[in-house]
Amino acid sequence: MRFLEQFIEAPLAETFGWALLHSLWEGSIISAVLAGVLLVFRSPRIRYAAACSAMFALAGGFALTVVLHTPAYVPHPLNISPNGFHTWNLLSDQSVSDSWNLNLSAIAPWLSPFWMTGVFVFCLLRIASWASVRELRSRGVCCASEFWQSKLAQLSSRMEVTRPVQLLESCLIDVPLALGHLRPIILFPIGLFSGLSVIQIEIILMHELAHLRRHDYLVNAVQRLIESFFFYHPATWWISSVMSNEREHCCDDVVVSTIGNAHEYALALIALEENRFSSREPALAVTGGNLMKRIHRLLHPSRSISALAPLVAVAILIAAAVSMAGLHLGPSKQLSAATKVPLSTSAKSSYSKWIDEDVVYIVDDAERAAFVSLASDEERDHFIAQFWERRNPTPGSPQNAFKEEHYRRIAYADKHFQTPSGALGWRTDRGHMYIVFGPPDAIESHAKGRQKPFSTEIWLYRHVEGIGDNGFITFIDRTGRGDFRLAPGNPLNFAIGENS
């Protein structure tokens, strides 16, 4: 559990969480566009290209969102408090939850571990499936007869397949299928050569060769990988089904254009289905997709558009609108990077000063990342108000003792700890410690002398809430001009022990 908590608090978890949330509306819009393309175009090649583009756009959009939402942290000196505690932030744990903690910012980081677990499980299943398919190359197989080997060579030349293709008979499959990309093979069920006519077997071989010529095995592998990463999104599975169906339609059209007889090809598919004993299809098989729809499309090409396409397009557009509306309820990280106004511009100088100067020592990483991502002044003003309210010792009261004390400490540090070189007091080590821990209970000053080559100051804190008692912080002036720095050793030289 401790590891999970540490992962949730990491910026990477929040980045992937927001990318997952954004992928909901991104995938819905991509699917809606694809549905529109399917509604307009009847060519399987255009429909297949559109489905492939949609699948790759889903992955590309997710990757781009991750890049845009990766926080760019600017290192701030001494932006760490002793022993890893942000002393003044302890008050926020005692305050009541507010809307800022209840929005999607709190949910997003928790999505990452569940998503990674799902990806891991699906990848294991894909690897197991791949290993099972790979076994088909060597288990229960025998070479086809010389007649069909030579016939396959002739058909390969006719189909313009330049790679050598091996033809094997297998007792582990029920339908012909093509395997491999670099060393492709075509597997035929044992006995099928004697169960179909020569022309029907040639047609089936041509269909598998069409898959090899189009490099469908490689595209199919990438398709399954993207499915594993976006298993949670219904659009992924719909796009994948479109890809699989249109891939078979493309191969059907290649074969029909080669033999010039759609009726003969449909008869070959029907004959193959009659010889089929189960529906298990571990790879690219000639019976892939909806066989009856394929046959109907071949015999009646003018009626190939599904009546459900308009309904699918409308349903996906509604889903996209709902997803975008839901994300709009969260902080403005949902906006694209192009609409965000960087805090470094002159128009946002006051907000930059607030995050980089006023609260630089008390703001935590999650709050900084959330504030930097905001896009409008209204959101930034709301964030700042909530920031102080979370630290208000008396929540809801107009007087905020924490805020007043914090700015008093900044003013005191600027007045008393400014260096001779002109550095503002809040930027110095003593100013940092004063702002974080407040006035010390005692200060020991030791001037430079024979036994002390440098002037030193030792600040004593009898009690620091959330850290301990009798803490010491030592500062050393190595320049001799009043420029005190933290003593080396511990990053802040803060030791908890008995008073000496």
C-alpha positions as CSV (number, residue, x, y, z in Angstrom):
1,M,0.0,0.0,0.0
2,R,2.9,2.4,0.8
3,F,4.2,1.9,-2.8
4,L,0.8,2.7,-4.2
5,E,0.5,5.8,-2.1
6,Q,3.9,7.0,-3.3
7,F,3.0,6.3,-6.9
8,I,-0.3,8.2,-6.6
9,E,1.5,11.2,-5.3
10,A,4.0,11.2,-8.2
11,P,3.4,13.7,-11.1
12,L,3.5,10.8,-13.5
13,A,0.3,9.2,-12.0
14,E,-1.6,12.5,-12.4
15,T,-0.3,12.9,-16.0
16,F,-1.5,9.5,-17.1
17,G,-4.7,9.9,-15.2
18,W,-5.6,13.1,-17.1
19,A,-4.5,11.5,-20.4
20,L,-6.9,8.6,-19.7
21,L,-9.8,11.0,-18.9
22,H,-9.1,13.0,-22.1
23,S,-8.9,9.8,-24.1
24,L,-12.6,9.3,-23.4
25,W,-13.8,12.3,-25.4
26,E,-10.9,12.0,-27.9
27,G,-11.8,8.4,-28.7
28,S,-15.5,9.4,-29.0
29,I,-14.8,12.1,-31.5
30,I,-12.5,9.9,-33.5
31,S,-15.2,7.2,-33.6
32,A,-17.8,9.7,-34.7
33,V,-15.6,10.8,-37.5
34,L,-15.0,7.2,-38.5
35,A,-18.7,6.5,-38.4
36,G,-19.3,9.5,-40.7
37,V,-16.7,8.1,-43.2
38,L,-18.3,4.7,-43.1
39,L,-21.7,6.3,-43.8
40,V,-20.4,8.2,-46.8
41,F,-17.9,5.8,-48.5
42,R,-18.5,2.2,-49.7
43,S,-15.0,1.4,-50.8
44,P,-13.5,-1.2,-48.4
45,R,-10.0,0.3,-49.0
46,I,-11.2,3.8,-47.9
47,R,-13.1,2.4,-45.0
48,Y,-10.2,0.2,-43.9
49,A,-7.7,3.1,-44.2
50,A,-10.1,5.3,-42.2
51,A,-10.4,2.6,-39.5
52,C,-6.6,2.2,-39.3
53,S,-6.2,5.9,-39.1
54,A,-8.7,6.1,-36.3
55,M,-6.9,3.4,-34.3
56,F,-3.6,5.1,-34.7
57,A,-5.1,8.5,-34.0
58,L,-6.4,7.1,-30.7
59,A,-2.9,6.1,-29.7
60,G,-1.4,9.3,-31.0
61,G,-3.9,11.5,-29.2
62,F,-3.1,9.7,-26.0
63,A,0.6,10.1,-26.4
64,L,0.2,13.8,-27.3
65,T,-1.9,14.4,-24.2
66,V,0.7,12.8,-22.0
67,V,3.3,15.1,-23.4
68,L,1.1,18.2,-23.0
69,H,0.2,17.3,-19.4
70,T,3.6,16.4,-18.2
71,P,4.4,19.1,-15.7
72,A,7.5,21.1,-16.3
73,Y,8.8,21.8,-12.9
74,V,11.2,24.7,-12.3
75,P,13.7,23.9,-9.5
76,H,13.5,26.3,-6.6
77,P,16.3,26.6,-4.2
78,L,15.6,25.4,-0.7
79,N,12.1,24.3,-1.6
80,I,12.3,21.5,0.8
81,S,11.6,21.5,4.5
82,P,13.4,19.4,7.1
83,N,12.8,15.7,7.2
84,G,10.5,16.0,4.2
85,F,7.8,17.9,6.1
86,H,6.1,21.1,4.8
87,T,5.5,22.5,8.3
88,W,2.8,25.0,7.5
89,N,1.0,22.6,5.3
90,L,0.1,20.5,8.3
91,L,-2.9,22.7,8.9
92,S,-4.5,21.7,5.6
93,D,-4.9,18.1,7.0
94,Q,-7.2,19.4,9.7
95,S,-9.5,21.5,7.4
96,V,-12.6,20.2,5.8
97,S,-12.7,18.9,2.3
98,D,-13.7,21.4,-0.4
99,S,-14.7,21.3,-4.0
100,W,-11.2,21.5,-5.2
101,N,-10.3,18.2,-3.5
102,L,-13.5,16.5,-4.7
103,N,-13.1,17.2,-8.4
104,L,-11.4,15.2,-11.1
105,S,-7.9,16.3,-9.8
106,A,-8.3,13.9,-6.9
107,I,-9.6,11.0,-9.2
108,A,-7.1,11.3,-12.0
109,P,-4.0,9.9,-10.2
110,W,-5.9,6.8,-9.0
111,L,-6.8,5.8,-12.6
112,S,-3.1,5.2,-13.5
113,P,-2.5,2.1,-11.4
114,F,-5.7,0.4,-12.5
115,W,-5.0,1.2,-16.1
116,M,-1.5,-0.1,-15.9
117,T,-2.8,-3.3,-14.3
118,G,-5.3,-3.8,-17.1
119,V,-2.6,-3.2,-19.7
120,F,-0.4,-5.7,-18.0
121,V,-3.2,-8.3,-18.0
122,F,-4.2,-7.8,-21.6
123,C,-0.5,-7.9,-22.7
124,L,-0.1,-11.2,-21.0
125,L,-3.2,-12.5,-22.8
126,R,-1.8,-11.3,-26.1
127,I,1.5,-12.9,-25.4
128,A,-0.2,-16.2,-24.5
129,S,-2.3,-16.0,-27.7
130,W,0.8,-15.2,-29.8
131,A,2.6,-18.2,-28.3
132,S,-0.3,-20.4,-29.0
133,V,-0.5,-19.3,-32.6
134,R,3.3,-19.7,-33.0
135,E,2.9,-23.3,-31.9
136,L,0.7,-24.0,-34.9
137,R,3.8,-23.6,-37.1
138,S,5.4,-26.7,-35.7
139,R,2.8,-28.8,-33.9
140,G,0.7,-31.3,-35.8
141,V,1.7,-30.1,-39.3
142,C,2.9,-31.8,-42.4
143,C,3.9,-30.4,-45.8
144,A,1.2,-30.2,-48.5
145,S,1.6,-32.3,-51.6
146,E,3.9,-31.2,-54.4
147,F,0.9,-30.4,-56.6
148,W,-0.4,-27.8,-54.2
149,Q,3.1,-26.5,-53.4
150,S,3.6,-25.7,-57.1
151,K,0.0,-24.4,-57.4
152,L,0.8,-22.0,-54.5
153,A,3.9,-20.8,-56.2
154,Q,1.9,-20.0,-59.3
155,L,-0.8,-18.2,-57.4
156,S,1.9,-16.2,-55.5
157,S,3.3,-15.0,-58.7
158,R,-0.2,-14.1,-59.9
159,M,-1.0,-12.3,-56.7
160,E,2.4,-10.5,-56.8
161,V,3.6,-11.9,-53.5
162,T,7.4,-11.8,-53.6
163,R,8.2,-13.5,-50.3
164,P,8.4,-17.3,-50.3
165,V,5.3,-18.8,-48.7
166,Q,5.2,-22.3,-47.1
167,L,2.0,-24.4,-47.4
168,L,1.3,-26.8,-44.5
169,E,-1.6,-29.1,-43.5
170,S,-2.5,-28.9,-39.8
171,C,-4.6,-31.1,-37.5
172,L,-5.1,-28.3,-35.0
173,I,-7.1,-25.9,-37.0
174,D,-10.6,-25.9,-38.6
175,V,-10.2,-23.1,-41.2
176,P,-7.3,-22.0,-43.5
177,L,-5.2,-19.2,-42.1
178,A,-2.1,-17.2,-42.8
179,L,0.7,-16.8,-40.2
180,G,3.8,-14.7,-40.0
181,H,5.2,-11.7,-41.6
182,L,8.9,-12.3,-42.3
183,R,8.5,-16.1,-42.8
184,P,4.8,-16.4,-43.8
185,I,3.0,-19.8,-44.0
186,I,-0.5,-20.8,-44.9
187,L,-2.1,-23.6,-42.8
188,F,-4.8,-25.8,-44.2
189,P,-6.9,-28.2,-42.1
190,I,-6.0,-31.8,-42.9
191,G,-8.5,-33.3,-45.3
192,L,-9.7,-29.9,-46.7
193,F,-7.8,-30.4,-49.9
194,S,-9.9,-33.5,-50.7
195,G,-13.1,-31.9,-49.5
196,L,-13.2,-28.9,-51.9
197,S,-12.8,-28.5,-55.6
198,V,-9.6,-27.3,-57.1
199,I,-11.0,-23.9,-58.0
200,Q,-12.4,-23.4,-54.5
201,I,-9.1,-24.3,-52.9
202,E,-7.3,-21.9,-55.3
203,I,-9.7,-19.1,-54.3
204,I,-9.1,-19.7,-50.6
205,L,-5.3,-19.7,-51.2
206,M,-5.6,-16.4,-53.1
207,H,-7.5,-14.9,-50.2
208,E,-4.7,-15.8,-47.8
209,L,-2.1,-14.6,-50.2
210,A,-4.0,-11.3,-50.4
211,H,-3.5,-11.0,-46.6
212,L,0.2,-11.6,-47.0
213,R,0.6,-9.1,-49.9
214,R,-1.2,-6.4,-47.9
215,H,1.0,-7.1,-44.7
216,D,-2.2,-7.6,-42.7
217,Y,-0.5,-9.9,-40.2
218,L,1.8,-7.0,-39.1
219,V,-1.0,-4.5,-39.0
220,N,-3.1,-7.0,-37.0
221,A,-0.3,-7.3,-34.4
222,V,-0.2,-3.5,-33.9
223,Q,-4.0,-3.5,-33.7
224,R,-4.0,-6.0,-30.9
225,L,-1.3,-4.0,-29.0
226,I,-3.4,-0.8,-29.2
227,E,-6.4,-2.8,-28.0
228,S,-4.4,-3.8,-24.9
229,F,-3.5,-0.2,-24.1
230,F,-7.1,1.1,-24.6
231,F,-9.0,-1.9,-23.4
232,Y,-11.2,0.4,-21.2
233,H,-12.6,2.4,-24.2
234,P,-15.6,1.0,-26.1
235,A,-14.5,3.0,-29.1
236,T,-11.3,0.8,-29.3
237,W,-13.3,-2.4,-29.7
238,W,-15.7,-0.9,-32.3
239,I,-12.8,0.6,-34.4
240,S,-11.0,-2.8,-34.1
241,S,-14.1,-4.7,-35.3
242,V,-14.4,-2.3,-38.3
243,M,-10.7,-2.8,-39.1
244,S,-11.1,-6.6,-39.0
245,N,-14.3,-6.6,-41.2
246,E,-13.0,-4.2,-43.8
247,R,-9.7,-6.1,-44.0
248,E,-11.6,-9.2,-45.0
249,H,-13.6,-7.1,-47.5
250,C,-10.4,-5.7,-49.0
251,C,-9.1,-9.3,-49.5
252,D,-12.4,-10.4,-50.9
253,D,-12.2,-7.6,-53.5
254,V,-8.6,-8.5,-54.4
255,V,-9.6,-12.1,-55.1
256,V,-12.8,-11.1,-57.0
257,S,-10.8,-8.6,-59.2
258,T,-8.3,-11.4,-59.9
259,I,-10.7,-14.2,-60.8
260,G,-13.5,-11.9,-62.2
261,N,-16.3,-14.0,-60.7
262,A,-17.9,-12.9,-57.4
263,H,-20.5,-15.7,-57.6
264,E,-17.8,-18.4,-57.7
265,Y,-16.0,-16.8,-54.8
266,A,-19.2,-16.7,-52.7
267,L,-19.7,-20.4,-53.4
268,A,-16.1,-21.1,-52.2
269,L,-16.9,-19.3,-48.9
270,I,-20.1,-21.2,-48.5
271,A,-18.3,-24.5,-49.1
272,L,-15.6,-23.6,-46.6
273,E,-18.2,-22.8,-44.0
274,E,-19.8,-26.2,-44.5
275,N,-16.5,-27.9,-43.7
276,R,-15.9,-25.8,-40.6
277,F,-16.4,-27.4,-37.2
278,S,-15.8,-24.5,-34.8
279,S,-15.4,-20.8,-34.8
280,R,-11.9,-20.6,-33.4
281,E,-9.8,-18.2,-35.5
282,P,-6.4,-17.6,-33.9
283,A,-5.0,-15.6,-36.8
284,L,-6.0,-14.2,-40.2
285,A,-8.5,-16.7,-41.6
286,V,-10.5,-16.7,-44.7
287,T,-13.7,-17.0,-42.6
288,G,-12.9,-13.9,-40.6
289,G,-15.6,-11.2,-40.1
290,N,-19.3,-11.9,-40.6
291,L,-19.3,-14.5,-43.4
292,M,-23.0,-14.0,-44.4
293,K,-22.5,-10.2,-44.7
294,R,-19.4,-10.7,-46.8
295,I,-21.3,-13.0,-49.1
296,H,-24.2,-10.6,-49.3
297,R,-21.8,-7.7,-50.1
298,L,-20.2,-9.7,-52.9
299,L,-23.5,-10.6,-54.5
300,H,-25.3,-7.3,-53.8
301,P,-22.6,-4.6,-53.6
302,S,-25.1,-1.7,-53.9
303,R,-26.7,-2.6,-50.6
304,S,-23.6,-2.9,-48.5
305,I,-24.1,0.2,-46.3
306,S,-25.3,-0.8,-42.8
307,A,-28.6,0.8,-41.7
308,L,-27.0,1.2,-38.2
309,A,-24.2,3.5,-39.4
310,P,-26.3,6.7,-38.8
311,L,-27.3,5.5,-35.4
312,V,-23.7,4.7,-34.5
313,A,-22.6,8.1,-35.6
314,V,-25.2,9.9,-33.5
315,A,-24.6,7.7,-30.4
316,I,-20.9,8.3,-30.5
317,L,-21.3,12.1,-31.0
318,I,-23.6,12.1,-27.9
319,A,-20.9,10.2,-26.0
320,A,-18.3,12.6,-27.0
321,A,-20.4,15.6,-25.9
322,V,-21.1,13.9,-22.5
323,S,-17.4,13.1,-22.0
324,M,-16.3,16.7,-22.8
325,A,-19.0,18.1,-20.6
326,G,-17.9,15.9,-17.7
327,L,-14.3,16.8,-18.0
328,H,-15.2,20.5,-18.1
329,L,-16.3,20.1,-14.5
330,G,-12.7,19.5,-13.4
331,P,-9.9,22.0,-13.4
332,S,-8.8,23.6,-16.6
333,K,-6.2,20.9,-17.4
334,Q,-8.9,19.7,-19.8
335,L,-8.2,22.6,-22.1
336,S,-5.7,22.1,-24.9
337,A,-2.2,23.6,-24.6
338,A,-3.0,26.0,-27.4
339,T,-5.7,27.7,-25.3
340,K,-3.6,28.0,-22.1
341,V,-2.0,31.3,-21.3
342,P,1.5,30.7,-19.8
343,L,2.1,32.2,-16.4
344,S,5.3,33.8,-17.6
345,T,3.5,36.5,-19.7
346,S,3.2,40.0,-18.4
347,A,-0.6,39.6,-18.0
348,K,0.0,36.8,-15.5
349,S,3.0,38.4,-13.7
350,S,1.0,38.7,-10.4
351,Y,0.1,35.0,-10.5
352,S,3.7,34.1,-11.3
353,K,4.9,36.1,-8.3
354,W,2.4,34.4,-6.1
355,I,3.4,30.8,-7.0
356,D,7.1,31.5,-7.4
357,E,7.7,33.9,-4.6
358,D,4.8,34.3,-2.1
359,V,4.1,30.6,-1.5
360,V,7.2,29.0,-3.0
361,Y,8.2,27.4,0.4
362,I,4.8,26.1,1.4
363,V,3.1,25.0,-1.8
364,D,3.5,21.2,-2.5
365,D,4.2,19.7,-5.9
366,A,0.6,18.6,-6.6
367,E,-0.7,22.1,-5.9
368,R,2.0,23.7,-8.0
369,A,1.2,21.4,-11.0
370,A,-2.6,22.1,-10.6
371,F,-2.0,25.9,-10.5
372,V,0.3,26.0,-13.5
373,S,-2.3,24.1,-15.5
374,L,-5.0,26.6,-15.0
375,A,-6.2,28.7,-18.0
376,S,-8.2,31.6,-16.7
377,D,-7.8,34.4,-14.1
378,E,-11.1,33.3,-12.5
379,E,-9.8,29.8,-11.9
380,R,-6.5,31.1,-10.6
381,D,-8.3,33.4,-8.2
382,H,-10.5,30.5,-7.0
383,F,-7.5,28.3,-6.5
384,I,-5.6,30.9,-4.5
385,A,-8.7,31.5,-2.3
386,Q,-9.0,27.7,-1.7
387,F,-5.3,27.4,-1.1
388,W,-5.5,29.8,1.9
389,E,-8.8,28.4,3.1
390,R,-7.3,24.9,3.4
391,R,-4.7,26.3,5.7
392,N,-7.1,28.5,7.7
393,P,-7.0,27.5,11.4
394,T,-10.6,28.6,11.7
395,P,-12.2,27.5,8.3
396,G,-14.9,29.8,7.1
397,S,-13.9,32.8,9.1
398,P,-13.0,36.1,7.3
399,Q,-9.8,36.4,9.3
400,N,-7.1,33.9,8.3
401,A,-4.3,33.8,10.9
402,F,-2.2,31.5,8.8
403,K,-2.2,33.9,5.8
404,E,-1.5,37.0,7.9
405,E,1.4,35.3,9.8
406,H,2.9,34.0,6.5
407,Y,3.0,37.5,4.9
408,R,4.3,39.0,8.2
409,R,7.2,36.5,8.0
410,I,8.0,37.4,4.4
411,A,8.0,41.1,5.3
412,Y,10.2,40.4,8.4
413,A,12.6,38.3,6.3
414,D,12.9,41.0,3.6
415,K,13.7,43.6,6.3
416,H,16.2,41.7,8.4
417,F,17.9,39.1,6.2
418,Q,18.7,41.0,3.1
419,T,22.3,40.3,2.0
420,P,25.0,43.0,1.4
421,S,24.9,42.1,-2.3
422,G,21.2,43.1,-2.4
423,A,19.5,39.7,-2.4
424,L,16.0,39.9,-1.0
425,G,15.6,38.5,2.5
426,W,13.0,35.9,1.6
427,R,15.5,34.4,-0.9
428,T,18.2,33.8,1.7
429,D,18.7,30.7,3.8
430,R,17.7,32.5,7.0
431,G,14.7,34.0,5.3
432,H,13.6,30.6,4.1
433,M,13.9,29.1,7.6
434,Y,12.1,32.0,9.2
435,I,9.2,31.8,6.7
436,V,8.9,28.0,7.2
437,F,9.4,27.7,10.9
438,G,8.8,31.1,12.2
439,P,10.8,33.1,14.8
440,P,13.4,30.9,16.6
441,D,13.1,30.6,20.4
442,A,16.7,31.5,20.8
443,I,19.7,32.6,18.7
444,E,23.3,32.0,19.5
445,S,25.7,34.2,17.6
446,H,29.5,33.5,17.4
447,A,31.8,36.0,15.9
448,K,34.8,35.1,13.8
449,G,37.9,34.5,16.0
450,R,41.0,32.4,16.3
451,Q,39.2,29.2,16.9
452,K,36.2,30.1,14.7
453,P,37.3,31.0,11.1
454,F,33.7,32.0,10.3
455,S,30.9,33.8,12.0
456,T,28.0,31.5,12.9
457,E,24.4,31.7,14.0
458,I,22.6,28.8,15.7
459,W,18.8,29.0,15.8
460,L,17.0,27.0,18.4
461,Y,13.4,25.8,18.1
462,R,12.1,24.2,21.2
463,H,9.1,22.6,19.4
464,V,8.1,22.4,15.7
465,E,4.7,21.0,15.1
466,G,4.8,17.7,13.2
467,I,8.6,17.4,13.5
468,G,9.9,17.3,17.0
469,D,11.5,19.2,19.9
470,N,14.8,21.0,20.4
471,G,15.8,21.5,16.8
472,F,18.9,23.4,15.8
473,I,19.7,25.2,12.5
474,T,23.2,26.4,12.0
475,F,24.1,29.2,9.5
476,I,27.7,30.1,8.5
477,D,29.0,33.4,7.1
478,R,32.0,32.4,4.9
479,T,32.2,35.8,3.2
480,G,32.6,37.9,6.3
481,R,29.9,40.3,4.9
482,G,26.9,39.0,6.7
483,D,25.8,36.4,4.0
484,F,24.8,33.5,6.2
485,R,24.2,30.2,4.6
486,L,23.1,26.8,5.9
487,A,25.9,24.8,7.3
488,P,26.9,21.7,5.2
489,G,25.9,18.2,6.2
490,N,22.2,17.6,6.4
491,P,20.4,19.5,3.6
492,L,19.0,21.9,6.1
493,N,21.3,20.9,9.0
494,F,18.2,20.3,11.2
495,A,19.0,17.9,14.0
496,I,16.4,16.8,16.5
497,G,17.9,16.0,19.9
498,E,18.4,17.2,23.4
499,N,19.3,20.7,24.1
500,S,23.0,21.2,24.6
